[in-house]
Amino acid sequence: MNVKVNFTSAAAISVLLHVALFIVLFAGFSLSCEDRNKKPSATLMHATVIDPSQLPKRKRGRQASAAEEARKQEASRRQQEEESRKAAEQKRIADIKKAEEQKKAEEQKKAEEQKKAEEQKKAEEQKKAEEQKKAEEQKKAEEQKKAEEQKKAEEQKRIEAEKKLALEKKKKEEEAKKKAEEEKKKKEAEAKKKAEEEKKKKEAEARKKAEEEKKKKEAEARKKAEEEKKKKEAEARKKAEEEKKKKEAEEKKKAEEAKKKAEEEAKKKAEAEAKRKADEERQRKQAQQAEDDLFKELGDGGNDDVTAGGSAGSSREQQYGLAVSDTIKRYWNVDRSMNGKTGILSLKINDQGKITSQSCSGDKRVCEAALRAVTIIGNLPKPPSAECHDINIKLIPRV
C-alpha cells in the first residue's frame, strides 16, 4: 500500500515539475521577445526640485548621501536584474536546446514510425495488390468458367432445340402414319365387312349343300358301318380264337423252358457242389502232402532263431517252426541293402494251418519283404499241437 502511495506522489511531483518547467520556458520565451521588441527605459522616480541655496548645508549633505545610496541601490538592483535576465536567458536557451533535441528525437521517432508505417503500408499495398491480382485471376477464371458453362448451356440448348424439332418432325410423321393406317384400316374394315358378307352368303350356301351331302353320307356311312361292324365282329372272333391258341402254346413253351432251366440249374448246382467237395479233398490232400514233405525235410538239432509257443529244443513243435521258417525264406526276396539287418516276424496259425494274423518289428524293409512272403504263402501245414499256433521267427538276411 505504501509503495502505491509513494508511486502516486512521485507521479504527481513529476507532473508538477513538468508543468512548472513549461511555464518557466514559456515565460522566458515571452520575456526574451519583449526585451527584443522594446527599448530599455529608465526607472521612473517621483522627485521634487528644491533649490539647494535655500537648504541648509548639513541638509544638503544628507540629501547627497541619500541620493548616492539610492543610486547604489538602483545600480545593485539593475545588476541583479541583469544577472537574473542572463540566468533566465541561459536557462531559456538550455530549455530551447533541450526542447529542440527532444523535438528532434520525437521527429526522428516520428520519422522512423512513419517509415515503418510506410513500409507496413507498402507491404499491405503489396499484399492488397497480390490479393487483388489473385481476385482478378480468380474472377477471370470464374468468368472463363462461366463463359464455358454458358457456351455449354447454349450448346445444350441448341441440341435440345434440335431434339425438339426432331421430335416434332417424328410426331408429325407418326400422326401422318397413324392417319394413313386409320384410313387403311377403315378401307380394310369395309373390305373385310364386304368379304364377310360374301363369306356368310357362301357359307350359308355351303352349309345347305353340306347338310344335304352330310345326310347322304350319313345314310351311306350307317350302312357301311353296319357292314364293317359285322365284318369286324367276325374278324375279332377269329382273332380271339387265334390269340387264345397262341397264348396257350406260349404258356406251354414257357413251362417247358422253365422246367428245362430248373433241371440245368440243379445239374449245375450238383456239379458245383461236387467240384467244391473235390477241391476241398484235393486241398486237404495237398496240405497233408505238404505237411509230410515239410516234416521230411526237417533235420535234427535246434535253432535259437525260431520259437513255437515258447518251447525250445528238438521237439516236434520246434521242428514245425523251423519248417515254417524255411518255407517263408523260399518266398522271401532280399537285396544287399538288407544285409545284416534284423526283423522279428510274429505269426498266428489256426488248426487248419491258415495264417490269421501277422506282424513284424525291426528293420522296415526286412519286415516288408517278410510280410509279402507270408501273403504269397497263404496257408501252412496244420500245426502239430496248440503250442504251434503262435510262432516268432528272427530273420537276418545274408546276401
Beta strands, then each sheet from edge to edge (+ up, - down):
strand 1: 306-308
strand 2: 343-349
strand 3: 355-362
strand 4: 390-395
sheet 1: 1+ 4- 2+ 3-
end
